[in-house]
Amino acid sequence: MSIQNNDLIDLVQSTFSVDQYKSKIGDDKNVVVLAFEVKDAEPAKDLSLFIETGHDCIDVDVSPGPDKDGNYKVFVELQRNSKLFDSIDNILKDITRVDESANSFMFNAYKSDMPSNWNRQNFESSVYSSSYDYEMATNPEAQEISERIKFLNKY
């Protein structure tokens, strides 16, 4: 079965999450997890297959059951690298082809409560594209070691 233009109209939520879930495949410093909410199980499976076949993803999976609102999550795992914004942007453009109602995306990033408009500037200010930056931001031991090295370099 292949998805046609607007087959998922009004089924994909326009707000998605970036880096708010743990990777099941790799280390979080190397993998970013996107989560899209979809109304109903079958459309979620369709979106999962659509994304998986059209993009260079590490893994794509659908939640086993619905959330409290009856939505299913489609989890997409991508490599954390300098091309991350473009990879996500291409996925969003493809989602718009199968659900034209989802044309102004918002996203919640790591430890953020308020959604931001999807654009490069908001992405770069709230998502870590490099493993090093992610590690420095999320690992207190790495931060401490970095501070010690900076201190020692002064001598």
N, C-alpha and C positions, 0 to 999 in steps of 0.2 A: 504494500500500500504506500502510495506517495501522497504527500500533502500538496494541495493546490493553493493558489492565491486566495487568501481570506478564509481558509478552512477553519481556522481557530479564532474567528472574529469574536471579540468580547470575552474571550476565555483566558487570556494571559494578562495578569496584573501588570500595570505600568511601573510599579516600584519593585525593584529587585535588590538583592543583597550581594555585597562583595566582601569577602574575607571575614564573614561572621560565623562560618561553620568550619569545622576541622576537616582536613583531607582524610579520606579513608585509604588512599593509595600511597601518598608520599608524605614527606616532611612539610609542615606548613610554611617553613621558610622558603621552600621551592615551589609550592603549589598554592594557587588561589582558588577558592571555591565560590562560585556564583550560585545563587538560589533564586529561581523564578517561581512564582505562585501561579497555578493553573486551576481553573474551575473544572473539577471532575478527573477521574482516573484515566480514561481513554485519551482525552486531549493531552494530558500530561505525558503519557507514553508516546503519543504522536510527536509532541514537541521534542521530547528526549531523542527519539530516533532522527528527527529532522536536524537537530543540532549536531548530533554525533556523526552523521554522514556528511555534513557539509563543512565541518570545521576541524582544526587540529587540536582536539581535546585529549587530555589524559584519560578522562572518564566522564561519563554522563549517566546519571541514575535518577530514578523517581522514588520519592518517599513511599514506604510500604502502605501508609494509610493517610487519611486526610487530617488536616489540623482542625482546630476548634471551629473554624469558619467553613469547613468542608472543602478547602483547597488542598491540592497536592503540590509538593515542591519538586522542581526539577533541578537537581544539583549538577553543575558543570565544573569540572576541575581543569584548570589551565596552568601552564607553566608560568611561574613568576619570572618575568624578564622585561626588557625594554620595549617589547612589542605588545605588552599586555593591553594597553588602552585600545590599540587598533584591533586586537583579537576580539575584545569584548564589543567594540563598536560594530564590527562586522557581524557578530552574532545578533546584535540588536537590530541591525538593518534587515537581516534575514527574518527575524521574528516579525518585523513590520510587514513583510511580504505575506505572511500567513495570518496576521491579525492587524489590519490597518488601524484599528482603534487604539493600539498600543504604540502611538507615534511620538509621544513626549515622555521619555523615560526619566524616572527618578531612581536614585540608589541610596542605600544605607551602607556605609563602609564600616570597617573594623572599629568597634567601640563607639559607634555614632548612634544617636537616638533620632536625629532629624534627617529626613531624606534630602538629598541635594539633587539639583537638576543634572542630568547626564551631560557633561562636557569635559574637555581635556583639562581645563583649569581646576574644576572641582575634583576630578579624578586624581590629578597629581598632588593636590593638597591633602587628600585623605586616604590614598591607597599606596602601599609600598610596592613598587615594581621590582626592586632588587632584593635578593636574599639577604644581603648585608644590612640594608636599611630596615628590613623587617626584623631581623635578629636584634639589631640595636634597639629598636622600639619596643620589642616584646619580651626580651630576655634581660632581666636585671643583672645577671652575672656577666653577660657580654658588655653591658653598659659599664659595669665596674672595671672590667679588664681594659676597655677602651680608655676610660679615665686614667687608669694607672699608667698606661702606655703614653698618653699625652703628658702626664706629669713627669715620667722618666725621660721623655724626649727633651724636656726643658733643660736637663743637666748635661 
